Amino acid sequence: MKAIVYHNYGSPDVLQCEEIEKPTPGDDEVLIKVRAASVNPFDRLYRGRPYMIRIMTGLRKPKDTRLGRDVAGQVEAVGRNVTQFKPGDEVFGSCRGAFAEYVSAPESALAVKPDNLTFEQAASLPIAGLTALQGLRDKGKLQPGQKVLINGAAGGVGTFAVQIAKSFGADVTGVCSAGNVDMIRSIGADATIDYAREDFTKGTQRYDLIFDCIGNHSLSACRRVLNLNGRFVIVGASKVRTSLSHALKGMVLSWFVSQKFVMLVARLRKADLTILGDLIQTGKVTPVIDRCYSLSEVPEAIRYLEQGHARGKVVITID
């Protein structure tokens, strides 16, 4: 079978489409014929930077040469302990090495694909959708009627966050570029802020929750527009160092002020995948897909995502 592999750290040029052995599912695993996968900032592991991540991924060369996490496809075979799926079922979820024609994934990491969702849409859900759901619900403690600002509303996580926040009954403001204003309003935002014309940290509006996917403002600046008992959820930044720095500063700051600054690392939970599926089925959430690439075009897809201008998700389709 064909799969994207990398044997050295570097630029997207190190990613190669090669023939490798088709996997065999373990006792608790499901073999999936992949129909679609999606690209995430997490896939930047192939660069091996910052260098501290190599403690986990391999000091000189990657331990795991496969790339890709989000997956959607059809079950081809199941391990002897699998009870929830059978061959032919359409599923979505998370695995290792999703940029391939076939993958093995734990039964616990998969959910049934909603009938009204394409494979491409389903593949866009897991990491971005779980980050938005858990960030708003668990870390943000979002309640109906609260005002939430989503910084980076047009990105993969941001587009899900706008819709999930609206499904919770919140008043949503999305920060995005002028070219994305109409799209953000079309998926449910009550208000938008063009970041090129207005700095939200200098506005008069106050928010109960700021959901930050960008990390381009200092925490002290964001405090000015956060209500006295508001919460600030850090879910991403343009650089890993920035995200970690914000997390550390936020933890310390939370000891001295009534506002809470917390960082989210999304967890794969089957129950939450099912919740996302239910939101799709009821029409409360619709994945936003910017572009689709073929398996051999994964390097180009990652280059595009790393430019930072993707509207929604970037998806890999596999015939």
Secondary structure as GFF3:
##gff-version 3
##sequence-region A 1 319
A	DSSP	beta_strand	2	5	.	.	.	ID=ss1
A	DSSP	three_ten_helix	12	14	.	.	.	ID=ss2
A	DSSP	beta_strand	16	19	.	.	.	ID=ss3
A	DSSP	beta_strand	29	39	.	.	.	ID=ss4
A	DSSP	three_ten_helix	41	47	.	.	.	ID=ss5
A	DSSP	three_ten_helix	51	53	.	.	.	ID=ss6
A	DSSP	alpha_helix	54	57	.	.	.	ID=ss7
A	DSSP	beta_strand	70	78	.	.	.	ID=ss8
A	DSSP	beta_strand	90	94	.	.	.	ID=ss9
A	DSSP	beta_strand	102	106	.	.	.	ID=ss10
A	DSSP	three_ten_helix	107	109	.	.	.	ID=ss11
A	DSSP	beta_strand	110	112	.	.	.	ID=ss12
A	DSSP	alpha_helix	119	123	.	.	.	ID=ss13
A	DSSP	alpha_helix	126	134	.	.	.	ID=ss14
A	DSSP	pi_helix	135	139	.	.	.	ID=ss15
A	DSSP	beta_strand	147	151	.	.	.	ID=ss16
A	DSSP	alpha_helix	156	167	.	.	.	ID=ss17
A	DSSP	beta_strand	171	176	.	.	.	ID=ss18
A	DSSP	three_ten_helix	178	180	.	.	.	ID=ss19
A	DSSP	alpha_helix	181	186	.	.	.	ID=ss20
A	DSSP	beta_strand	191	194	.	.	.	ID=ss21
A	DSSP	three_ten_helix	200	202	.	.	.	ID=ss22
A	DSSP	beta_strand	207	212	.	.	.	ID=ss23
A	DSSP	alpha_helix	219	223	.	.	.	ID=ss24
A	DSSP	beta_strand	226	234	.	.	.	ID=ss25
A	DSSP	alpha_helix	240	254	.	.	.	ID=ss26
A	DSSP	beta_strand	260	263	.	.	.	ID=ss27
A	DSSP	alpha_helix	270	281	.	.	.	ID=ss28
A	DSSP	beta_strand	289	294	.	.	.	ID=ss29
A	DSSP	three_ten_helix	295	297	.	.	.	ID=ss30
A	DSSP	alpha_helix	298	306	.	.	.	ID=ss31
A	DSSP	beta_strand	313	317	.	.	.	ID=ss32
###
